[in-house]
């Protein structure tokens, strides 16, 4: 069941596949190397950066679009998560994607599915503490997508810094034969990281949202001036966030880039990360320190 969609105005068309058998057949004929960009759709400039990087490095580019129910907790935004397949297909066609895989839930999790991938403590700190089970869902769906698509390279955004660490651990621990490529975060001119969830923000919240970037930048600048005390870097981020009345910080973190354990001193790099609740959306951002 592979369809060809003529995107409006574009000379290119993109193949779409929804079931496992057609995916396997089409995948087998794709010239390598094959790059996979896993997404939940509602594609924006951040996703496009991943697609363009894959396009530059791979002979064939596959984009998966799947809003993964396993990575949403009860009461989270699974039902209202933005979905716009037509616009996504136009974006994929315009950026030279060869194949879009848009499975439904039973295609990824057939009836009776019960095996999950648990990365241990890495998945229970930071986002994992705020969203129990989230990284089990991420690790499980990424493992299934990698197995179904069998890419040579898979592309992930630095924006979701803990996800990068978790997926790296899965690939290492399960000896998966894929290379991971991490693409820098794409930001609005005012510093706000592009995210499908930015669409939830009111005008006032949107105006306040760059506070995440400002908090990270303040800590990055202190680090550049020689600050190595992790607690002072956390305090700096908290101080910037506290000045924004619409923002309620969930956590600020200065953690080891491999274990995600909170650091006392930054002497071998670190991952700065934070999560902030606004009335209409919860936003995350991060910044790796070398
Ligand atoms: P999502 O559709 O939110 O699951 O994201 C799919 C991929 O795009 C993930 O690897 C994200 O980290 C990446 N991504 C999302 N937003 C950005 C951004 N602003 N810059 C770079 N990558 C991003």
Boltz pocket constraint, residues with backbone or C-beta under 6 A from the ligand:
constraints:
  - pocket:
      binder: B
      contacts: [[A, 38], [A, 39], [A, 40], [A, 41], [A, 45], [A, 46], [A, 47], [A, 49], [A, 50], [A, 155], [A, 156], [A, 157], [A, 158], [A, 159], [A, 160], [A, 183], [A, 184], [A, 185], [A, 186], [A, 187], [A, 193], [A, 194], [A, 195], [A, 196]]
      max_distance: 6.0
